[in-house]
Amino acid sequence: MLHMVMNNGSSMSLAECITQLFFFGSSECLECLLLTAMSYDRYVAICLPLHYNSLMNPLLCLKYILISWILGFTVTLVQTINLSKLQFCWSNVIDHFFCEFDPLLKLSCSNIMKIRIIKLISFFLGFLIIVCPFIIVVISYVYIVHTILKIQSFTGRQRAFSTCGSHLAVVSIFYGTLFSNYLIPEKGGSVVHISLPIVYTVVTPLVNPIIYCLRNKDIKKAFTKIKF
């Protein structure tokens, strides 16, 4: 995006564009799955604290990470292969700042039935890798909130909310913009549909370390010592 802004546009081959799409899609799928794993971690920590060390052991965490990587790359690879089989003979200008699936699909001049099948596969995979994890996150937080409300002391509730506050903030930013981008009807070269992906491709990774580090007491002390 910065390269395009500085050079008033950019160009790349179709193979490079599809490669960019693959790595972008993989990172987004991985983010969805890891946020889901983290929501389960928060659920166990708050709702089943006595079983936390036995349930969330290092081996299980490693399995979650590996499964997230494998699923993320597999789902995106299926989409990338399907897209690479299409013919592109209309305009070669993508109405976006990077190679995303929908803007790239609009440039295809392949058989309409073939495009519809790819869209259907995309919808199914999107439901599997985005909506299903989001449902798990919501269910986890329903149980978390229910457990927190049963805590008698205000201090205990505050501590419990602070445990999952940073994760909830990242989930809200990431899924909020992700769903807004794909649920709001697009009208031509809508600025909204070009701007929203900036949030979940740039802003979310940028604020991740900031949000999570604010829970660290040492970093908080370091911030308070800084004199402007």
Disulfide bonds with the S-S distance in Angstrom:
Cys17-Cys99 1.92
Cys89-Cys109 1.69
